Amino acid sequence: MVTLFDSTELATFKADILSQPDKLAALARAPLGLGETEEQKSFLQKALAQTDMLLGIGEGSSLHALRICRDSIITATGKPCLTITPNVARDLFLSPGVSQHQHPVVFLVSQSGKTGSLLAFVEEWYQQGLPGTLILITNTVPSPLASHPAIHTVIPILADEEASIPATKTLSLTIGRLLQWLDTYFPLTSSTTRLETFTRGIQQGLAHCQHHANTFTDGALPTIARVPLPSPWVLLAPSPWIHVLEELQLKWMEITGISIHAYSYEAFMHGPRALLAPQLSSATHPALWVWQCPGFPFPKELIQQLQPQLTGGVFQYQATGGGFSIHHGFSTLSHPLPHTESNPSTLALSGSLLATGQWLGLVWCQVGQCSPNHPLLAKAVTHPPIA
């Protein structure tokens, strides 16, 4: 039997991940905007009534958080929402001759509070005197973005520092803040808030992984822990959950150092499929991860076609009313579904997928003898120093 997380480094990584449910629950008790006055809230409510669209702007994990929340934002507000990088936002809204929108409400997400491309966008917006309401979501106050005169409201993420580089609690807390904002200005009629739904998904996913911790490492997963690790890995999911996989792609790459790609079922068929063909690429023992979610057809024929060349393994994550399982080749690990609902919501399932992916990152560290803290990968939100 493999003993999980027996080193101080992995125990710290694990603690970062397991802190998420409590930190998400604490958000519900924390003020939303930093020093936000009733006058500012009233102004924002008027801006939301007047605007014809919302924008979400960020880079990397910050952009993933926005995109995971995008459907919830559109459903709540009844208005279109673009989630884009600062450079794309500049081309669409700051270039000469571009038609202006009616007082857009703009979410700017920067974990560090000093993202260069975001700072440049905000400064140019300010210099042009454009109408709009800019809301900053950041883990760092004070910071250059938090103190910029163009910012209407600062929403602190309250994730604290991350003790491990690939930990994703800052992403989870960013999602939590966005959902809390929706719950504040567009409350649901049900007794359960969006923030509570997402938190429950994270909590249930982590509880499931903890309950079956040794099954992960004693079953199918160690078969991929070759030296070197199989490369590349391709992660597939239905379109609504692709942004969760894009975040896990970044984190798993930080842990393993191998080439990992994330696609929706549909996008994978047009070009990226060549990644898994040894005769067309430099693939060595390519592996495929497939997330199967309720209401979306599983690409069974595609998997059967690819399986002979996937010498690194085929792993199937099932999250359906019938149960939860991970398949590797012809062996199967079956577990209870980490949801009480027979048809879990998109937010709950996003939380569960994210939590399970984080836990698998711990597994890669254990069975693949990978370090979660390479000093060259340290970010602004990582607790210094990293040995």
Secondary structure as GFF3:
##gff-version 3
##sequence-region A 1 387
A	DSSP	alpha_helix	8	18	.	.	.	ID=ss1
A	DSSP	alpha_helix	20	27	.	.	.	ID=ss2
A	DSSP	alpha_helix	38	50	.	.	.	ID=ss3
A	DSSP	beta_strand	54	57	.	.	.	ID=ss4
A	DSSP	alpha_helix	60	77	.	.	.	ID=ss5
A	DSSP	beta_strand	81	84	.	.	.	ID=ss6
A	DSSP	alpha_helix	86	93	.	.	.	ID=ss7
A	DSSP	beta_strand	105	110	.	.	.	ID=ss8
A	DSSP	alpha_helix	116	128	.	.	.	ID=ss9
A	DSSP	beta_strand	133	138	.	.	.	ID=ss10
A	DSSP	beta_strand	151	156	.	.	.	ID=ss11
A	DSSP	alpha_helix	169	185	.	.	.	ID=ss12
A	DSSP	alpha_helix	194	211	.	.	.	ID=ss13
A	DSSP	alpha_helix	213	218	.	.	.	ID=ss14
A	DSSP	three_ten_helix	221	224	.	.	.	ID=ss15
A	DSSP	beta_strand	233	237	.	.	.	ID=ss16
A	DSSP	three_ten_helix	239	241	.	.	.	ID=ss17
A	DSSP	alpha_helix	242	256	.	.	.	ID=ss18
A	DSSP	beta_strand	260	264	.	.	.	ID=ss19
A	DSSP	alpha_helix	265	268	.	.	.	ID=ss20
A	DSSP	three_ten_helix	272	276	.	.	.	ID=ss21
A	DSSP	beta_strand	287	292	.	.	.	ID=ss22
A	DSSP	alpha_helix	300	306	.	.	.	ID=ss23
A	DSSP	three_ten_helix	307	309	.	.	.	ID=ss24
A	DSSP	beta_strand	313	320	.	.	.	ID=ss25
A	DSSP	beta_strand	323	328	.	.	.	ID=ss26
A	DSSP	beta_strand	331	335	.	.	.	ID=ss27
A	DSSP	alpha_helix	346	367	.	.	.	ID=ss28
A	DSSP	three_ten_helix	375	377	.	.	.	ID=ss29
###
